[in-house]
Amino acid sequence: MTQDKLREYRLFGRRQGSPLSPRQQRLIDELLPQVQVDNSAVYQDVGQLTGLFCGKFTRFHLEIGFGGAEHLIWQARRAQDVGFIGCEPFINGVVKLLTAIEEAKLENIRICDDDARDLLDRLPESSLEKAYVLFPDPWPKKRHHKRRFINQRSLNQLARVMIPGAHLCFASDIADYITWTKGHIADNQYFELANIEPMERPRTRYEEKAARAGRASTYLTIACIK
Ligand SMILES: C[S@@+](CC[C@H](N)C(=O)[O-])C[C@H]1O[C@@H](n2cnc3c(N)ncnc32)[C@H](O)[C@@H]1O
């Protein structure tokens, strides 16, 4: 890994919180390798993504920073004809998802336990029907805004891998991040805000925390218009 890459890794803070139980460690050692996206592979075409899912799916959704995976698990149960790629470098989140995959025998989830910005460069062009960025780290201090996940570079990366007309679903409880995202969308030639009601979906852990603290959440549906 280059020094630049190492520096970039500060973006998402901790990779591990509480120590893993023996069961969780077993999931990391045994189940993760079976459902893991190869962190160095470049997927050239949609056929290779189908291969990642043992040939079972031709439609793909991506969730970036799935946290405790509440939303991803719910979506994967609901749309069993779609292959879901969840990207989350925080190992305790990965373990939560692995637990659900094992218990519910979910076959339509693959996990990237690395930086989504790297993954986006390794996914095939026009391969995703949907992408979710839900409650990304807000980085409230102005001098940290450059660490926010949404920026022109990540939007261009997303545009490359999304199918024309696909939706990017964004949510935040931080008013300033909503304004920030709307501004970046307005400045980006590949996306426009779509006027669509938020669809039914569960609250994530982060969203629950925000609601308990009295912060309302805003959802943006953003269409890829490339
Ligand atoms: C505030 S949490 C929200 C988690 C979850 N979406 C929720 O709503 O509960 C943001 C998550 O994004 C992850 N994250 C931050 N930077 C990331 C990156 N570059 N690639 C993938 N995930 C990232 C963090 O590890 C963290 O779990």
The ligand as an SDF file (V2000), in Angstrom:
LIG
                    3D

 27 29  0  0  0  0  0  0  0  0999 V2000
  -21.8210    6.9680   10.3710 C   0  0  0  0  0  0  0  0  0  0  0  0
  -21.5580    5.3230    9.9030 S   0  0  0  0  0  0  0  0  0  0  0  0
  -23.1420    4.8520    9.2300 C   0  0  0  0  0  0  0  0  0  0  0  0
  -23.2970    3.3790    9.0720 C   0  0  0  0  0  0  0  0  0  0  0  0
  -24.6200    2.9000    8.4720 C   0  0  0  0  0  0  0  0  0  0  0  0
  -24.7500    3.3120    7.0880 N   0  0  0  0  0  0  0  0  0  0  0  0
  -25.7680    3.3990    9.2920 C   0  0  0  0  0  0  0  0  0  0  0  0
  -26.5750    4.2000    8.7510 O   0  0  0  0  0  0  0  0  0  0  0  0
  -25.9160    2.9780   10.4670 O   0  0  0  0  0  0  0  0  0  0  0  0
  -20.5540    5.4660    8.4240 C   0  0  0  0  0  0  0  0  0  0  0  0
  -19.9440    4.1590    8.0080 C   0  0  0  0  0  0  0  0  0  0  0  0
  -19.2310    4.3400    6.7950 O   0  0  0  0  0  0  0  0  0  0  0  0
  -18.0490    3.5620    6.8520 C   0  0  0  0  0  0  0  0  0  0  0  0
  -17.0800    4.1690    5.9050 N   0  0  0  0  0  0  0  0  0  0  0  0
  -16.4120    5.3360    6.0570 C   0  0  0  0  0  0  0  0  0  0  0  0
  -15.6130    5.5680    5.0210 N   0  0  0  0  0  0  0  0  0  0  0  0
  -15.7750    4.5210    4.1680 C   0  0  0  0  0  0  0  0  0  0  0  0
  -15.1920    4.1700    2.9150 C   0  0  0  0  0  0  0  0  0  0  0  0
  -14.2940    4.9440    2.3320 N   0  0  0  0  0  0  0  0  0  0  0  0
  -15.5710    3.0100    2.3440 N   0  0  0  0  0  0  0  0  0  0  0  0
  -16.5010    2.2190    2.9310 C   0  0  0  0  0  0  0  0  0  0  0  0
  -17.0810    2.4970    4.1120 N   0  0  0  0  0  0  0  0  0  0  0  0
  -16.7190    3.6310    4.7320 C   0  0  0  0  0  0  0  0  0  0  0  0
  -17.6180    3.6240    8.3050 C   0  0  0  0  0  0  0  0  0  0  0  0
  -16.7780    2.5400    8.6780 O   0  0  0  0  0  0  0  0  0  0  0  0
  -18.9620    3.5950    9.0240 C   0  0  0  0  0  0  0  0  0  0  0  0
  -19.3550    2.2910    9.3690 O   0  0  0  0  0  0  0  0  0  0  0  0
  1  2  1  0
  2  3  1  0
  2 10  1  0
  3  4  1  0
  4  5  1  0
  5  6  1  0
  5  7  1  0
  7  8  2  0
  7  9  1  0
 10 11  1  0
 11 12  1  0
 11 26  1  0
 12 13  1  0
 13 14  1  0
 13 24  1  0
 14 15  1  0
 14 23  1  0
 15 16  2  0
 16 17  1  0
 17 18  1  0
 17 23  2  0
 18 19  1  0
 18 20  2  0
 20 21  1  0
 21 22  2  0
 22 23  1  0
 24 25  1  0
 24 26  1  0
 26 27  1  0
M  CHG  2   2   1   9  -1
M  END
$$$$
